[in-house]
């Protein structure tokens, strides 16, 4: 092993409902090799475990490493987890994860003793705090706004976990939503996530006359199929000035701003980071309006004490954070040799390092 690798490598894993990523890297969050795979929900938890084992072997061979060269594993999981027991509480997208002993399964399949499991939003927030847009700021509030909405609070570089099963589930915060029929209470995720924005647009389309449907640019972008509408279709139409799309997008922004105002009053973060696919709408149509809405109604003494910025680490953010988790696991406990086999990857890979 090279001198650079003498301190040992770390494995970071992201387990999502549709995406699986594994990366080998360092405690500073840097990645040396990455595997990105799709997930087949029909295969359940067992299928994802099989993918993890195969991808781990692939990474080892690519980097000409053995399992003994990897000192710790961190996992960012898409759902609530029991960190103290290393178990998944449940998954809302893939069957088979309920009360699942993921940390122990990984110890047995890899021979690596230092394994830690966290929620994926918490893991992403940790990455942004240590390596990304939150460096040097605390407390840090992180939101990932994609197909769903997750949140994390990072204090002095550490994840705030509440009483043990996680915290800052801001996507499940109930917010008031104004519509033509009045004000109704919905969860933030129903209004401002990618699927929530798309669903609002589908409902809008189904309420239009046939003539109006033919003229609505959002439907045109969706090949005139309401079920094919995406948040991206809505955002593009809103950017072009289409009024119905702008109204849908504005309800999402209003919802996020409402939730952030409450969070600021409770937590007083120094910085708020917004990530996830919906945040790629950009400065003019997402960040700037949200900043204005938050500032207009925030608890007055806290006005100006925070800023709202885009995430910095991109699609691999959870893997970067998982490397930090793996490092924490190594530091907090000495490596204990597993009684299980180190797996079937062999001693060292034969492929060239990439």
Secondary structure, DSSP 8 states (H G I E B T S, - for coil): --GGGTT-EEEEEEE-SSEEEEEEE-TTS-EEEEEEEE--GGGHHHHHHHHHHHHHHHHHHHHT--GGGEEEEEEEESS-EEGGGTEE---SSSTT-TTB-HHHHHHHHH---EEEEEEHHHHHHHHHHHHSTTTT-SSEEEEEESSSEEEEEEETTEE--TTTT----GGG-EEEEEETTEEEEEEHHHHHSHHHHHHHHHHHHHTS-HHHHHH-HHHHHTTT-GGG--HHHHHHHHHTT-HHHHHHHHHHHHHHHHHHHHHHHHH--SEEEEESGGGGG-IIIIIHHHHHHHHHHS-GGGTTS-EEEE-SSGGGHHHHHHHHHHHHHHHHS-----SS---SS-SS--S---
